[in-house]
Amino acid sequence: MIKNILLVCISVVCGVGIHAQSFGSPNGKLQLNFTLKEEGSPYYSVQYKGKDILKESKLGFILKPSTSYFSGFKVENVTYTSENTTWKTVWGPNKEVVDHYKEMLVHLVQDKTGWKLDIRFRLFDDGLGFRYEFPVQPELRHFTINSELTSFNLAKDYKAFWIPADYDTNEFPVTTSALSQVPVLIDEVRKEPLAAKAPSKSVAVQTPLMLKSQDGVYINIHEAALVNFPAMTLNLDDKNFILASNLTPDKNDDRGFVQTGSVSPWRTMIISDDARDILSSNLIVNLNEPNTIKDPSWIKPTKYVGVWWEYFTGGGSTWAYSDNQDIRIGKTDFKTLKPNGRHGANTKHVKEYIDFASANGFDAVLVEGWNEGWEDNQAYRKEHIYSFTKAYPDFDVKELQAYAKSKNVKIIMHHESTSSVVDYERQLKEAFRFMKDNGYDAVKTGYVGPIIPRSEYHDGQWMVNHYRYVTETAAQYQIMVNSHEAVRPTGLHRTYPNWIAQESARGTEFESFNGNRPDHTTILPFTRLIGGPMDYTPGIFEGDLSVYGNNKAKLSTTLTKQLALYITMYSPLQMAADLIENYKKYPDAFQFIKDVAVDWDSSYVLEAEPGDYITIARKAKNKNEWFVGSITDENPREATVDLSFLPKGQKFEATIYKDGKNASWNHNPKSYEISKQKITAKEKLKIKVASGGGFAISIKALSR
């Protein structure tokens, strides 16, 4: 902690007749009211600048089989606390974060049972977090949740940016509609073909959920510090516009096993009448526990290339070494199999990527398909799919380790489990030892397909605990984790900074499948990225995949929008995802990817409207360099870049990478212009952005 300005605790003992409490945010713009109804049921409501944001909304649980943990309460006492501190990040969009809030902790006791329940509310200037705390008590030790009753009574038909609630995937395209239209549209949206789907039985949507009212108030609903609890989705009452917690069940329909002495995740709302505040908010990370890694110096933000995109282009490259699918791990001798001649992760090809990374200043090379088992990667029907310590015959681990080291490049390990999680956990420590023995300090994990154990979903309590177990175990070996197909993040990267990135949404790979719409990346920062950084894998220059073979897919962006994504899609782990040959064709545009930072001193959201456009500037960590990214949806626009974030009284040179005059995402997407100009902090740049386009700016201080 750098500075602790104020810490005040006041204890108020409340008699049975005192039912209502209220308090405000530090700046007074947000007000929270807590009350017990006549039946002893807790409710809360929220106002912003005097306007009702939430009408009275339920709190509490029903325990199995059908026991009330939501009524018959009385207020035992209330504690008020205020704090204003600043903490330093290991990595992030800002090197320092202010944690300023007021808190109200309500202690409840149930008349008939004597059961206790505490509810802790925190108001920040930009929103609210609250969680349930289950005190150690003689009357209650263990319980199973039937349902959580937490609700968000909006009482209005908000514009929503949503994906359907699904316990196995976060990879649906985002739909924009009024809340009242969700029931009309949801069945059609759920038809999207995905590797694993387990839709909620109710009309429900996923978090983070982005909302906008007709009078211009923005609300983001999510959760923070998801630990030992199922992920929350939101049931929708489309008549009264009430969203209610719907915890991810297991296949026995149990929705969480709790031992007293623990807490729930925080239920969060970021609230503002300026969309930029939603993207700038630190509420989620502030509600997580501080860094648990005493010496995090081994955790390094990373820019990488890799043997990956070629598997999606349709050009023939494959993860598998052989076409023989009768594979049994530990028994099949791969040296006796006939190679298919299309295996991408071979020693010669990986060396080409190591050479390219070294020559262009990249930190690492990701290699997918290096290990035994890809021929028969059957999801759900096969338990022992891969070896995480045995390489294919054409992938020489020791030779590549030495070669990469000689070039000052790391290789990123890939652990695809195809969701046989029990087998992955059996091999986990041996796999991490193998990594350390062979010079790997980062792993990309994958969970494609339905989960084994077959009683579980991707977002259930058991899997939530698994992802954390992998991260904690990886930290013991000083390994960074980039998890794909995992539960959406909730700010735990503050507590475990080696959990350096996640996918957990519809990323670039879908550009090669059914595609992403031009507005997709103007929405994700308001939804998926609210919980933490995303390994989106931008940087695709050749957007017409028909040039490789039978794949007819086309990207939904211009080339310079791909550059802008390195700024607008925040991550300390950034991939230059295209093939080497395409970067060699456009070396002038590739220069921005080579130059752009992956760790930052500070970030500035200059323009933002969910689903329409985003413009963000960031200052590189410990450097006098700034980078700007701006993107738009299918509508062309003129962006305004207010340069007042730059130090005053100095001169700078800006290199601007922008769409060509006739560019658009579906016509001339590779048309771009690069120019340089002198700038100062007093100026505002006006730059035209093409349909589905964007621009990127590199700014460096001039010596005189």
C-alpha positions in Angstrom: 0.0 0.0 0.0 1.4 3.4 -0.9 -1.0 5.7 0.9 -3.7 5.1 3.4 -5.7 8.3 3.7 -8.7 7.3 5.8 -9.8 4.3 7.7 -12.9 4.8 9.8 -14.9 2.1 11.5 -18.2 2.8 13.3 -20.3 0.0 14.8 -24.0 0.6 15.1 -26.0 -1.8 17.2 -29.5 -2.2 15.8 -32.5 -3.3 17.6 -35.1 -5.6 16.1 -37.2 -2.6 15.1 -34.5 -0.9 13.0 -34.7 -2.3 9.5 -33.3 0.4 7.1 -29.8 1.5 6.5 -28.2 3.6 3.8 -24.9 5.1 2.8 -23.2 6.9 -0.2 -20.2 6.6 -2.4 -17.1 8.8 -1.7 -18.3 11.4 -4.2 -21.9 11.1 -3.1 -23.3 10.3 -6.6 -24.2 6.7 -5.7 -26.6 5.8 -2.8 -27.3 2.4 -1.5 -30.3 1.6 0.7 -30.7 -1.7 2.7 -33.9 -2.8 4.3 -35.7 -5.8 5.9 -39.2 -6.3 4.7 -42.0 -7.4 7.1 -41.1 -11.1 6.7 -37.5 -10.4 7.6 -36.3 -10.6 4.0 -33.3 -8.4 3.0 -33.6 -6.1 0.0 -31.4 -3.4 -1.4 -31.8 -0.5 -3.9 -29.4 1.9 -5.7 -29.7 5.5 -6.8 -27.2 7.4 -9.1 -27.3 11.2 -9.2 -30.8 11.0 -7.6 -32.2 8.6 -10.2 -33.4 5.1 -9.3 -31.0 2.5 -10.9 -32.3 -0.5 -9.0 -35.7 -0.7 -7.3 -35.9 -2.8 -4.2 -34.1 -6.1 -5.1 -34.0 -9.4 -3.3 -31.0 -10.9 -1.4 -30.4 -14.3 0.0 -30.5 -18.0 -0.8 -32.6 -21.1 -0.8 -30.7 -24.1 0.6 -31.3 -27.7 -0.3 -33.8 -29.2 -0.2 -36.0 -26.0 0.1 -34.8 -24.2 3.2 -35.1 -20.4 3.5 -31.9 -18.5 4.0 -33.6 -15.3 2.8 -36.4 -14.6 5.3 -37.0 -14.4 9.1 -33.9 -12.3 9.6 -33.3 -9.4 12.0 -30.4 -7.0 11.9 -27.9 -7.8 14.6 -25.6 -4.8 13.9 -24.2 -2.7 11.1 -20.5 -1.7 10.6 -19.4 1.2 8.4 -15.9 1.5 7.0 -14.1 3.9 4.6 -10.8 3.4 2.8 -8.7 5.2 0.3 -5.4 3.5 -0.7 -3.2 3.1 -3.8 -1.6 -0.2 -4.8 0.9 -1.1 -7.5 0.1 -3.6 -10.2 2.5 -6.4 -11.3 1.3 -5.6 -14.8 -1.8 -3.9 -16.2 -3.3 -1.0 -18.1 -2.1 1.3 -15.2 0.9 0.8 -12.9 -1.0 2.2 -9.9 -4.6 1.7 -8.9 -6.6 3.8 -6.4 -8.9 1.8 -4.2 -11.4 4.3 -2.7 -14.7 3.1 -1.2 -17.2 3.3 1.6 -18.5 0.1 3.1 -21.5 -1.1 5.0 -21.4 -4.6 6.6 -24.8 -5.9 7.7 -24.9 -8.7 10.3 -28.1 -10.7 10.1 -29.4 -13.5 12.3 -32.4 -15.7 11.5 -35.0 -15.9 14.4 -36.1 -19.5 14.1 -32.8 -21.2 13.3 -30.2 -18.8 14.8 -28.4 -19.0 11.4 -26.2 -16.0 10.7 -25.6 -14.2 7.4 -23.4 -11.2 6.7 -23.8 -9.0 3.6 -20.9 -6.6 2.9 -21.6 -3.7 0.6 -18.9 -1.4 -1.0 -19.7 1.7 -2.9 -17.0 3.2 -5.2 -17.5 6.4 -7.2 -18.1 4.2 -10.3 -20.2 1.4 -8.8 -21.1 -1.2 -6.3 -19.8 -4.5 -5.1 -21.5 -6.7 -2.5 -21.0 -10.3 -1.2 -22.4 -12.8 1.2 -20.3 -13.9 4.1 -21.1 -17.1 6.0 -19.7 -16.8 9.5 -18.5 -19.9 11.4 -21.4 -20.7 13.7 -22.5 -23.7 15.9 -25.9 -24.0 14.2 -24.7 -24.2 10.6 -21.5 -25.9 9.2 -22.1 -27.2 5.7 -24.9 -26.5 3.2 -25.8 -27.0 -0.4 -27.3 -24.1 -2.4 -30.6 -24.7 -4.2 -30.7 -21.2 -5.6 -29.3 -17.7 -5.0 -32.0 -15.1 -4.9 -29.8 -12.0 -5.6 -31.7 -9.8 -8.1 -31.2 -6.6 -10.0 -34.6 -4.9 -10.3 -33.9 -2.5 -13.2 -37.6 -1.7 -13.7 -36.7 -0.4 -17.2 -36.3 -1.9 -20.7 -32.5 -1.3 -21.1 -30.6 -1.8 -24.3 -28.5 -4.9 -23.7 -25.3 -6.4 -25.2 -25.7 -10.1 -24.3 -24.9 -13.7 -25.0 -27.1 -16.5 -23.9 -26.5 -18.1 -20.5 -24.6 -21.3 -21.1 -22.7 -23.4 -18.6 -20.2 -24.7 -21.1 -19.3 -21.8 -23.4 -18.7 -18.1 -23.6 -18.2 -18.2 -27.4 -21.5 -17.0 -28.7 -21.6 -13.8 -30.9 -22.8 -10.8 -28.9 -26.4 -9.8 -29.6 -27.6 -6.2 -29.2 -31.2 -5.7 -28.4 -33.7 -4.4 -25.8 -34.0 -6.7 -22.8 -37.7 -7.2 -23.8 -36.4 -8.8 -27.1 -34.1 -11.4 -25.5 -36.8 -14.1 -25.2 -37.7 -13.5 -28.8 -34.1 -13.9 -30.1 -32.4 -16.3 -27.7 -33.5 -19.6 -29.2 -32.1 -18.6 -32.6 -28.8 -17.3 -31.1 -28.4 -20.6 -29.2 -28.3 -22.4 -32.6 -24.7 -21.2 -33.1 -22.5 -24.3 -33.6 -19.9 -24.5 -30.8 -17.7 -27.3 -29.4 -19.7 -27.6 -26.2 -23.1 -26.2 -25.2 -25.1 -26.5 -22.0 -27.8 -23.8 -22.2 -29.7 -22.7 -19.2 -33.2 -24.0 -19.0 -34.5 -20.5 -18.4 -34.3 -17.3 -20.4 -31.0 -16.1 -19.1 -27.9 -14.2 -20.1 -24.2 -14.3 -19.3 -22.2 -11.8 -17.4 -20.5 -9.4 -17.8 -23.7 -7.9 -19.1 -23.6 -4.4 -20.6 -26.7 -2.2 -20.4 -27.7 1.3 -21.5 -30.9 3.1 -20.5 -32.8 5.5 -22.8 -31.7 8.4 -20.7 -28.0 7.5 -21.1 -27.0 5.6 -18.0 -24.6 2.7 -18.5 -24.6 -0.3 -16.2 -22.3 -3.3 -16.3 -23.3 -6.3 -14.1 -20.7 -9.0 -13.3 -18.9 -10.6 -10.4 -15.5 -10.3 -8.8 -13.2 -12.8 -7.0 -15.0 -16.0 -8.2 -13.4 -18.5 -5.8 -14.9 -21.9 -4.7 -18.3 -21.0 -6.1 -20.3 -21.5 -9.3 -20.2 -18.7 -11.9 -23.3 -16.5 -12.0 -25.6 -16.1 -15.0 -28.7 -13.9 -14.9 -32.3 -15.1 -15.3 -34.4 -12.5 -17.1 -38.0 -11.4 -16.1 -38.7 -9.5 -19.4 -42.0 -8.2 -18.1 -40.7 -6.4 -15.0 -37.1 -6.1 -16.2 -35.6 -8.0 -13.2 -32.4 -9.9 -13.6 -31.8 -12.6 -11.0 -28.8 -14.8 -10.1 -28.7 -18.2 -11.7 -25.7 -20.1 -10.4 -24.1 -22.7 -12.7 -25.2 -26.1 -11.5 -23.6 -29.5 -11.7 -25.5 -32.3 -13.4 -27.2 -33.2 -10.2 -28.6 -29.6 -10.2 -26.6 -28.7 -7.1 -25.5 -25.0 -7.3 -22.7 -24.8 -4.8 -21.4 -26.6 -1.7 -20.5 -24.2 1.1 -18.7 -24.5 4.4 -19.2 -21.6 6.9 -16.2 -19.4 7.3 -16.2 -18.7 3.6 -17.6 -16.0 1.3 -19.4 -15.7 -2.0 -17.9 -13.8 -5.0 -18.8 -10.1 -5.1 -21.8 -9.2 -7.2 -20.8 -6.1 -9.1 -22.4 -3.1 -10.9 -20.3 -0.4 -12.7 -22.5 2.6 -13.2 -22.0 5.9 -15.1 -23.5 8.3 -17.6 -20.2 8.2 -19.5 -19.3 5.0 -21.3 -15.6 5.8 -20.9 -16.0 5.3 -17.2 -17.1 1.7 -17.7 -13.8 0.9 -19.6 -11.7 2.8 -17.1 -13.1 1.2 -14.0 -10.9 -0.7 -11.5 -13.8 -1.9 -9.4 -13.4 -5.5 -10.3 -9.7 -5.8 -9.5 -10.1 -3.7 -6.3 -12.6 -6.3 -5.1 -10.0 -9.1 -5.4 -7.4 -10.0 -2.9 -3.8 -8.6 -3.3 -1.1 -10.4 -5.1 -0.1 -13.7 -3.4 3.2 -14.1 -5.2 5.9 -12.6 -3.0 8.5 -12.2 -5.8 6.6 -11.8 -9.1 9.7 -10.6 -11.0 9.6 -13.8 -13.2 6.1 -12.8 -14.6 6.8 -11.0 -17.9 4.2 -9.4 -20.2 4.9 -11.1 -23.6 4.5 -10.5 -27.3 4.6 -13.7 -29.3 4.1 -15.4 -32.6 3.3 -19.0 -33.2 2.4 -22.2 -35.0 -1.4 -21.6 -34.7 -3.3 -19.6 -37.4 -2.1 -22.0 -40.1 -4.4 -24.7 -38.6 -7.5 -22.4 -39.2 -6.8 -21.0 -42.7 -7.7 -24.1 -44.6 -4.2 -24.5 -46.1 -3.8 -28.1 -44.9 -1.6 -27.8 -41.8 -2.7 -29.9 -38.9 -2.1 -30.5 -35.2 -1.8 -34.3 -35.7 1.4 -36.1 -36.7 -0.3 -39.0 -38.3 -3.7 -39.9 -39.9 -3.9 -43.1 -37.8 -6.7 -42.5 -35.3 -6.3 -45.8 -33.4 -4.1 -44.1 -30.7 -3.5 -45.2 -27.2 -1.3 -42.9 -25.1 1.5 -44.8 -23.4 1.1 -47.8 -25.8 1.2 -46.5 -29.3 4.8 -46.1 -30.7 4.5 -43.0 -32.8 7.8 -43.7 -34.4 6.2 -46.6 -36.2 3.4 -44.5 -37.6 3.4 -43.0 -41.1 3.6 -39.2 -40.9 0.9 -37.3 -42.7 3.3 -34.7 -44.0 1.0 -31.8 -42.8 2.1 -31.7 -39.2 2.8 -28.0 -38.3 4.7 -28.5 -35.1 7.9 -29.9 -36.6 11.4 -28.9 -35.6 12.3 -27.2 -38.9 9.1 -25.2 -39.0 9.3 -24.1 -35.4 12.9 -22.9 -36.0 11.5 -20.7 -38.8 9.2 -19.0 -36.2 12.0 -18.7 -33.7 14.1 -17.0 -36.3 11.3 -14.6 -37.2 10.6 -13.9 -33.5 14.3 -13.2 -32.9 14.7 -11.0 -35.9 11.7 -8.9 -35.1 12.0 -8.5 -31.3 9.3 -10.9 -30.2 9.6 -12.6 -26.8 8.2 -16.0 -27.6 6.8 -18.6 -30.0 3.6 -20.6 -29.2 3.6 -24.2 -30.6 0.4 -26.1 -30.8 0.4 -29.8 -31.8 3.8 -30.7 -30.4 2.6 -33.6 -28.2 1.3 -37.1 -28.6 -2.5 -37.6 -28.9 -3.9 -35.2 -31.5 -5.0 -38.0 -33.9 -7.8 -39.1 -31.6 -8.7 -36.1 -29.6 -12.2 -37.3 -28.7 -14.1 -35.1 -26.3 -16.1 -36.6 -23.5 -15.9 -40.2 -24.8 -12.2 -40.7 -24.1 -10.4 -40.0 -20.8 -6.7 -40.4 -21.5 -6.2 -38.4 -24.7 -2.8 -36.7 -24.6 0.6 -37.0 -23.1 1.9 -33.7 -21.8 5.5 -34.8 -21.6 6.0 -36.8 -24.8 6.7 -35.0 -28.1 5.9 -36.3 -31.6 8.9 -37.8 -33.4 9.4 -34.7 -35.6 9.5 -32.3 -32.6 12.9 -32.3 -31.0 12.4 -30.8 -27.5 16.1 -30.5 -26.6 17.2 -29.2 -29.9 14.5 -26.5 -30.0 15.2 -25.5 -26.4 18.8 -24.9 -27.2 18.0 -23.1 -30.5 15.4 -20.8 -28.9 17.8 -20.0 -26.1 20.5 -19.1 -28.6 18.1 -16.6 -30.2 16.9 -15.2 -26.9 13.4 -16.5 -27.5 11.1 -18.5 -25.3 8.7 -21.3 -26.5 5.2 -21.3 -25.0 3.9 -24.7 -24.0 0.4 -25.8 -25.1 -1.7 -28.1 -23.0 -5.0 -28.9 -24.7 -7.0 -31.2 -22.5 -10.1 -31.5 -24.8 -11.8 -31.1 -21.4 -10.6 -34.4 -20.0 -9.8 -32.4 -16.9 -9.3 -35.4 -14.5 -6.5 -36.7 -16.8 -5.0 -33.3 -17.1 -4.9 -33.0 -13.3 -3.2 -36.4 -13.0 -0.4 -35.3 -15.3 -0.2 -31.6 -14.2 2.8 -31.6 -11.9 4.8 -33.9 -14.1 3.9 -31.7 -17.1 5.0 -28.6 -15.2 8.3 -30.3 -14.2 8.8 -31.2 -17.9 8.3 -27.5 -18.8 10.8 -26.2 -16.3 13.4 -28.9 -17.3 13.1 -27.7 -20.9 13.0 -24.0 -20.6 9.3 -23.2 -20.8 7.8 -20.6 -18.5 4.4 -20.1 -20.0 1.5 -22.4 -20.9 -1.6 -22.0 -23.0 -4.2 -24.4 -21.5 -7.3 -25.5 -23.4 -10.7 -27.0 -22.6 -12.5 -27.7 -25.8 -15.6 -29.9 -25.5 -17.7 -31.2 -22.6 -16.1 -31.8 -19.3 -14.7 -35.0 -17.7 -15.7 -35.6 -14.9 -19.0 -36.0 -16.7 -21.0 -34.5 -13.8 -19.5 -31.0 -14.4 -19.7 -28.0 -16.6 -17.0 -25.5 -17.6 -18.5 -22.8 -15.3 -19.4 -24.9 -12.3 -17.8 -24.9 -8.8 -15.6 -27.9 -9.5 -14.1 -26.4 -12.6 -13.8 -22.9 -11.0 -11.6 -24.6 -8.4 -9.7 -26.5 -11.1 -8.6 -23.3 -13.0 -7.4 -21.8 -9.7 -5.6 -25.1 -8.9 -3.8 -25.0 -12.2 -2.8 -21.4 -11.7 -1.6 -21.9 -8.1 0.4 -25.0 -9.1 1.9 -23.2 -12.0 3.1 -20.5 -9.7 5.1 -23.0 -7.7 7.0 -23.8 -10.9 7.2 -20.1 -11.9 4.9 -20.7 -14.9 2.5 -18.1 -16.4 -0.9 -19.4 -17.5 -3.1 -18.4 -20.5 -6.3 -20.3 -20.2 -8.7 -20.9 -23.2 -12.3 -22.1 -23.0 -12.2 -21.4 -19.2 -14.8 -19.6 -17.1 -14.9 -15.9 -17.8 -12.4 -13.9 -15.6 -13.4 -12.0 -12.5 -10.2 -10.1 -11.6 -8.3 -12.9 -10.1 -5.2 -11.9 -12.1 -4.6 -9.4 -9.3 -4.3 -12.2 -6.7 -2.5 -14.6 -9.2 -0.6 -12.3 -11.6 0.8 -15.4 -13.3 -2.7 -16.0 -14.6 -1.6 -13.6 -17.3 -4.5 -13.9 -19.8 -7.6 -15.9 -20.8 -9.7 -16.4 -23.9 -13.2 -17.2 -22.6 -15.0 -15.4 -25.4 -15.3 -15.5 -29.2 -11.8 -14.7 -30.4 -10.0 -14.3 -33.7 -10.2 -18.0 -34.6 -14.0 -17.6 -35.2 -13.1 -15.3 -38.1 -12.2 -18.6 -39.9 -15.4 -20.3 -38.9 -18.8 -18.5 -38.9 -17.1 -15.1 -38.6 -17.4 -12.1 -36.2 -19.4 -9.0 -37.0 -17.7 -5.6 -37.5 -19.1 -4.4 -34.1 -17.7 -7.5 -32.2 -14.6 -5.9 -30.9 -16.4 -2.6 -30.1 -18.5 -4.7 -27.6 -16.0 -7.1 -26.0 -14.2 -4.4 -24.0 -17.6 -3.6 -22.4 -18.4 -7.2 -21.7 -15.8 -10.0 -21.6 -12.8 -7.7 -20.9 -14.5 -6.1 -17.8 -13.3 -9.2 -15.8 -9.7 -9.3 -17.1 -7.4 -9.4 -20.1 -8.2 -11.4 -23.2 -5.8 -13.3 -25.5 -7.8 -12.2 -28.6 -4.9 -13.0 -31.0 -5.1 -10.0 -33.4 -2.8 -9.0 -36.2 -4.3 -10.9 -39.2 -3.2 -9.1 -42.3 -4.5 -11.5 -45.0 -8.3 -11.5 -44.3 -9.4 -13.4 -47.3 -8.9 -17.1 -46.4 -9.8 -18.3 -49.8 -6.2 -17.7 -50.9 -5.2 -20.7 -48.9 -7.7 -23.3 -50.2 -11.3 -24.2 -49.5 -12.0 -21.8 -46.6 -14.2 -19.0 -47.9 -14.1 -17.0 -44.7 -13.3 -13.3 -44.7 -12.3 -11.1 -41.7 -14.7 -8.4 -40.5 -12.0 -5.8 -40.2 -9.6 -3.7 -42.2 -5.9 -4.3 -41.8 -5.3 -1.2 -39.7 -8.2 -2.1 -37.3 -6.2 -5.3 -36.6 -3.3 -2.9 -35.5 -5.7 -0.9 -33.3 -6.8 -4.0 -31.5 -3.4 -4.2 -29.7 -4.5 -1.1 -27.8 -8.3 -1.5 -27.5 -8.3 -5.3 -26.6 -6.1 -5.0 -23.5 -3.8 -7.9 -22.7 -0.3 -8.3 -21.3 0.0 -11.3 -23.6 -0.3 -10.2 -27.3 0.1 -12.4 -30.3 1.0 -11.5 -33.8 -1.3 -14.2 -35.1 -0.9 -14.2 -38.8 1.5 -16.2 -40.9 5.1 -15.1 -41.3 4.7 -14.6 -45.1 1.9 -12.1 -44.6 4.0 -9.9 -42.3 6.8 -10.0 -44.9 4.4 -8.6 -47.5 3.5 -5.6 -45.4 6.6 -4.7 -43.4 5.6 -1.1 -43.0 2.3 -2.0 -41.3 4.0 -4.8 -39.3 6.3 -2.1 -37.8 3.5 -1.1 -35.5 3.1 -4.6 -34.1 6.9 -4.7 -33.5 6.8 -1.4 -31.7 3.6 -1.6 -29.6 4.1 -2.2 -25.9 2.4 -4.9 -23.8 2.7 -3.3 -20.4 1.6 0.2 -19.4 2.1 3.1 -17.0 -1.3 4.6 -17.7 -4.3 4.4 -20.0 -6.7 7.0 -21.2 -10.2 6.2 -22.7 -10.7 9.0 -25.2 -14.0 8.0 -26.9 -16.3 5.1 -26.3 -19.8 3.9 -27.1 -20.6 0.1 -26.8 -21.2 -1.5 -30.1 -20.1 1.6 -32.0 -16.6 2.8 -31.4 -13.6 3.0 -29.0 -10.5 5.2 -28.9 -7.9 4.5 -26.2 -4.4 5.8 -25.6 -1.8 4.1 -23.4 1.7 5.1 -22.1 4.3 2.3 -22.4 5.8 1.1 -19.1 8.8 3.1 -18.1 9.2 4.7 -21.6 8.3 8.0 -23.1 6.2 6.3 -25.8 2.5 6.4 -26.2 0.2 4.3 -28.4 -3.3 5.0 -29.6 -5.9 2.6 -31.0 -9.3 3.4 -32.4 -11.9 1.1 -33.9 -15.4 1.4 -35.3 -18.3 -0.9 -36.2 -19.8 -1.2 -39.7 -20.3 2.6 -39.8 -17.5 4.9 -40.9 -16.9 7.8 -38.7 -14.4 10.6 -37.8 -12.6 10.0 -34.6 -11.2 12.7 -32.4 -7.9 12.1 -30.6 -7.5 14.6 -27.8 -3.7 14.6 -27.2 -4.0 16.3 -23.7 -2.8 13.0 -22.2 0.7 13.9 -23.4 3.1 15.9 -21.2 2.7 19.6 -21.8 5.5 21.8 -23.2 7.1 18.9 -25.2 7.1 18.0 -28.9 6.4 14.5 -30.3 6.4 12.6 -33.5 3.3 10.6 -34.3 3.3 7.7 -36.8 -0.3 7.2 -38.0 -1.5 3.9 -39.5 -5.0 4.5 -40.9 -7.5 3.1 -43.4 -7.0 4.1 -47.1 -9.5 6.4 -48.7 -11.5 3.6 -50.3 -11.0 1.0 -47.6 -13.8 -0.9 -45.8 -13.9 -4.3 -44.1 -15.7 -5.9 -47.0 -14.0 -3.9 -49.8 -10.3 -3.1 -49.9 -9.6 -4.1 -46.3 -5.9 -4.1 -46.9 -5.9 -0.5 -48.2 -4.0 1.7 -45.7 -1.9 4.8 -45.4 1.0 5.6 -43.1 2.1 9.1 -42.3 4.2 11.0 -39.8 3.5 14.4 -38.2 4.8 16.6 -35.3 2.3 17.0 -32.4 1.9 18.5 -29.0 -0.5 18.0 -26.1 -2.5 21.0 -27.2 -3.8 19.4 -30.4 -6.7 17.3 -31.3 -6.3 15.0 -34.3 -9.3 14.3 -36.6 -9.0 10.9 -38.3 -11.5 9.2 -40.6 -12.2 5.6 -39.9 -13.6 3.3 -42.6 -16.5 0.9 -42.2 -15.2 -2.0 -40.0 -12.0 0.0 -39.7 -9.6 1.5 -37.3 -6.3 3.3 -36.9 -3.2 3.0 -34.7 -0.8 5.7 -33.7 2.8 5.4 -32.3 4.0 8.5 -30.5 7.6 9.2 -29.4 9.1 12.2 -27.7 11.4 14.4 -29.8 14.7 15.2 -28.3 14.4 18.9 -29.4 
